[in-house]
């Protein structure tokens, strides 16, 4: 059985969160070890916190897309190999008719696809529209000999370019970045041709991918020359779908794929009916790809639903919290007003009576009454302070249910750890957006509170890189809070790089604690004034300047870089 063969140690990395357009599902090898480019791709391996990382450089390439106007005869185009397969050549006869365009293509020099990596088993011909939308036209199985490989297909597209890519199986819905051939206009190409640039590089530049995660295939397959290539495509497709999580999100469809794969393996092992084996294998590929796409869409829907539910729950809690806060704030204001009025009245009465009755025996009694009134005023002020403390403790408890919150002289500090951001990026993970949605709902109940968003890093990397990453993470959190109805005037952001560490940067654990974003909450209703890091609460520098002007970064609304990836240190 194929499943009992020895396994090569390779990894198929799947793209789950998409850098592609939201309406497109990623190719299962979109972040694989090879990339199509104008030059030879370079892969750099590095380590961070004992985790190996691969840096993949992708360079874009443009191809001619031809508008095949309807005419009575066909036209010919040529194919040339890219730097990945320079010896490959090919031609195609294209004929445009009403409602369809037929393509009769032949290729030479196609080596076995697994030369680009054990996960690649076949080739797929793609039509690319001028806007970059790919259409899978069909599979080309290389024979490995000098014979030509043929493919005859039709498409409903009018204007398109053609590319050939290496793929793990035939039923993929997005092309991989291993483009081995592309079309070009020959001198003998006839007819009216409109030439535009169709850009087929759909991957982000300089992307980082960790070599471990929930989408890693741990049991790769090997080549068995006695079995048809379609059978290995089916094994590849089922393993990729399982690694994507189809067992949880598309169990019925994945079971159909596994049943078809098992039938193909049984026939291949016992009956040796090659045609029937291929039939079941292709059915398994198709069902496995459907299961993978279903899984991608359900995971995305789950993330969106969780975020919406968190926001709704936070808004409901905020309504009750807002009522409590308003009552507490009103009581505090009334107590402060009463204390001030009582103090003024007592002072005026004491002064008048002391002056009028200075020579009388009851002057001492009136002075005693004035002292009692003053004590009452001080008691009222103390009560107001106690109520502010109660509001502060209530807010601290609410925030602690979402994120770790501590009380300092500067105010309540809500700590967001480094794990709530994508690695070396400032883009928020779904879990971080869910928690910030809850925080924004809580803050709605305290409209007078001020919020300082402060970003920090560990000491690894250059000062410039750490400063930029801390600013981008702080700005990203600020922008999301504003988008969740927090008042723009009440929230600021700043980055402090590797300054103000809270732990030892010589250990992994210490560096993890220092990579953080802190939300510093202050305001009159909790009895704390806003201050900068290192400053004492409710105090000013000796020169009277604003302490927030000494922060390590300007307070901005949004970063200029919208990609969500910070530049790596030099």
C-alpha positions, 0 to 999 in steps of 0.5 A: 500500500502507498500509505506504508511507503517511507516518507520524505521529510518535507512540509506543506505550508498552507495559507489560512489568513489571507494576504489575497483578495477576500473573495479568493481562497488561497492555493494550498502551496501559496507560501511554499519553499519556491517562488516564481520571479524574474531572478533566482528566488532566495530563501533565508533561514533565521532563528528568533526565540528558538523558532526557525523562520524562512524569508521568501522573496517574491518578484512580480512578472507581467505577461501579455493578455490577448483579446481574441476577437471573433474571426473566421480562422484561428491564431497561434501563440507561443509559450516560453519557459521561465527561469524555473524551467528555461528549456520548456517550450510550447505553442497553442492554436486559439480560435474565438467563436461566439460564446467560447474560445477554444485552446489547443496547446502542446508543450515540450520539455516538461520535467516531473513536477516534483523536481520543484519539491515533493509536494508538487505532482502535476502541472495546471494551465491557467487563464489570467484576466487583465485584472488578475483573476485566474481560471483553472483550464485543466491538468497537464501530466508530464510523461518525463520523455521527449514526447509532447504533452497536449491539452485541448480546452475551451473557456468563456473568457475573451481577453486573457493570458496563459501561464503553466504552474506546478501544483500539488493536485489538479483541482486547485482554485488559485495558482501557486507561485511556481510559474514555469511557462507563460505565453508570448505573441509570435510573429505569426500571430494573426488577427486584431490583438489588444495587448495589456499587462496581466499581473499574476503575482498574487503573493505579498513581498518579503513575507515571513512564514513560521515552520510550525503551526496548525496547517503543517502536513506531518505525513508527506507522501513519496513517489511509487512508479507502479501507481498512477500519478493521479493517486498521489495527487489524491493523497496530497489533496486529502492530507492538505484538507485534513491539515487545514481543519476539514475534519472539523469544518467539513467532515462529510465532504472530507469523508467522501474524499477519503472513501474515494481515496480508499477505493482508489488505493484498494483497486491499485493494490489488488485489481490493478485497473489503472483507469478505475484507479484514476477515476476514484483518485480524481473524485477524491481530489475534487472532494478534498479541495471542496472540503478545504475551501469549505473549511477556509470559509467557515473559519473566516465566518467563525472569526467574524461571528465571534467578533460581532458577538463580543461587541454586542455583549460588550455594548449590553454590559456597557449600558448597565455600567454607564448607568452605574457610572452616571449615578456615581459621578452625579453623587461625587459632584453633589458631594463636592458641591455640598462640601464647597458650599458648606465650607464657604458658609461656615467660614463666612458665619464664623467670621461674622459671628467672631467679629460681632461677638468677639467680646461676648461669652458665646464667641467660643461656642460659635468658633466651635460651630465653625470648626464642626462645619469645616470638619463636615466639609472635609468629610464630604470631600473624603466621601467624594474621594471614596466614591471615586475609588469605588468607581475605579475599583469597579472599572478595574474589575471589569477590565480584568475580565478581558485583559490583565489590569493593574492600578498604578500612580498613572492610572489603570494599566491594561496590558496586551501581550505580544501574542495578540499580534501577528509575529513581527507585525502590528496587525491584530489577531482575531482574539485581540480584536475580540478583546478590544471590542469588549474594552471599547464597550466598557469604556462607553460607560465612562465618557470622561476617561482618557486612554493612552495607548503605549507600545513597547518592544524587547531589546532585540533588533535596532533602535529604529526598528523597535521604535517603528514596530512599537509605534505601529502596534500602538497606532493599530490598537488606537485606530481599532478602538476608535472604530469601535465607538471610543471617542477620537478625542479621548484616546492617544497613542505613542511608541517607546521602543525598547524603553521602560522594560518590565523584565530582564531582556536577557531571557526569552520569558523576560523579552516576551513580557517586554513586547507589549501594548499598554492601555493607560486609563485615567480621568476625573471619575476615577480620581487620576489625572493623565501623565506620561510614563515615568511621571508621578500621577497629578504632578507637573515637571518643575518647568511646567511643561506637559510631560506627554511631550517627552514621550518617545513618539508622536501621538498619531492617528494611523501608520503610513504603512498599511500592509501590517508588516513591519520592516525587519531589523538590519 
